[in-house]
Amino acid sequence: MTNEPAASPPSSRSGSGTAILIGFVVLLAFGVGYWFYRSMVRDRSTAEVSLVEYLDLKSQGHLRVVRLEGADLDAEIADGSFVRDGRGYPRIHTVVPPAYLVDPKGFAELHSGLSPSQFIHTKR
């Protein structure tokens, strides 16, 4: 006689924990990939512009809709596209300096000349 413990019968759930873990890792990898795509990689149809370029386009009446979310400003070009390096872009993006967001004069400069339906502001 030996003092070895008796072997337990194989469990019918022995592989389900591993499958759940693998599924969770795959789902997590997909989520991180999607987040990276949405936040780090800009749409190829969007041109990065300076704030001065945005203000020039706005004053010339070339913008259809402007969306300001936090410091990110996105705008759709009304009359065709914004051309840079021989390529046309239907949308532009810029990052607004914090001073424009807290100073009433600076904020007014961002939307002056646009109707309320053309300027959509969302705080983050």
N, C-alpha and C positions, 0 to 999 in steps of 0.2 A: 504494500500500500504506500502511495505517495501522498504528499500533502498539497498537490497541485489543485488549484480551484477548478471546478467543473466549467467546461466551455459553455458559454451562453449560446442559445440558438440564434442564428442569423436574423437580424431585424429586417422587416419588409421596408423600413424607412431609411436604410443605411445610405442610399444614394440620393435621396431627396434634398438633404442639406447641401451637398455639393452642387447639385443642379440649381438650387436657389442662389447660392453664392455666385456661380458662374453667370446666371441670368442677371443678378444685381450688378456685377462688374461690367457686363456688356452694356446694360442700360446706363450705367454711370459713364462709361466711355462715350457712348452715343450722346449723352447730355453735355458732356464737356466739349465734344467736337462741335456740336450745334452752337453752344455758347461762344466758342472761339470763332466760328464762322460769322455769327451775328455781331459780335462785339469787336473783333480784331480785324476782320477783312471787310473792307467797304465794298459796296456794290460797284462793279466796273462801269456802271453808267452814271456814277456820281463823281464829280470833280471836287477835289479839295481846294478851297480858295481862301484868301486872306479876308479879314473883316473889311478892309478897304475895298477889295473887289466886290464883296457882297453889297456894301453901301453904294458903290457906283452902279451896280446892276439894279438895285432898288430905286435909286434916284432917276434912272433912265426908264423905269417902268417895264423892265424885262422879267419880272417875277410874277408867277401866277399865285402860288401859295407858299407861305413861310411857316415852318413849324419850329418853335423853340422849346426844347425839353432840357431843363437844367441849363448847361452851358453849350449843348449841341444845337446848332442851328442848321436845318435842312430846308432847301427851297427848290421849287419846281420852276423851270424856265418857261415863260409864257409864249415866247415867240421863237420856237425852234429849239436851239440848244446853245450852250456856252461852249465856245471853241477854245481849246488849248492844245498847242503842239499839233495842229491839224486834225484834231479829233473832237467831235461834238459830244457834249454831255447834256442830257435833259434835266439833270439835277445837280445841285451844288451842296457842299457841306463846309461849315467852318465852326471853330470853337470860339465862343464869345468870351472875352476876358471878364473876370469877375466884377471889375469896376463898372462895366456897362449894365450888369444885372442889379447892382445895389444903388447906383446913382440914377435918380429919376430922369435927368437930362440924357444920360447915356442910353437908358432903356427906351426913352421916347425916340431917340435917333434910330434905334433898331426897327421900329414899326411906323415911323412917320411916312406919310404918303401911301400907306396901305390901308385898305378898309378892314374893319374888324373881322370880316369873313376870310380875309386873305392872311391874317396873322393869328396863328394859333399858339398860345403859350401854355405850357404845362410845366409845373414845378416838380422837381424830383425830391 
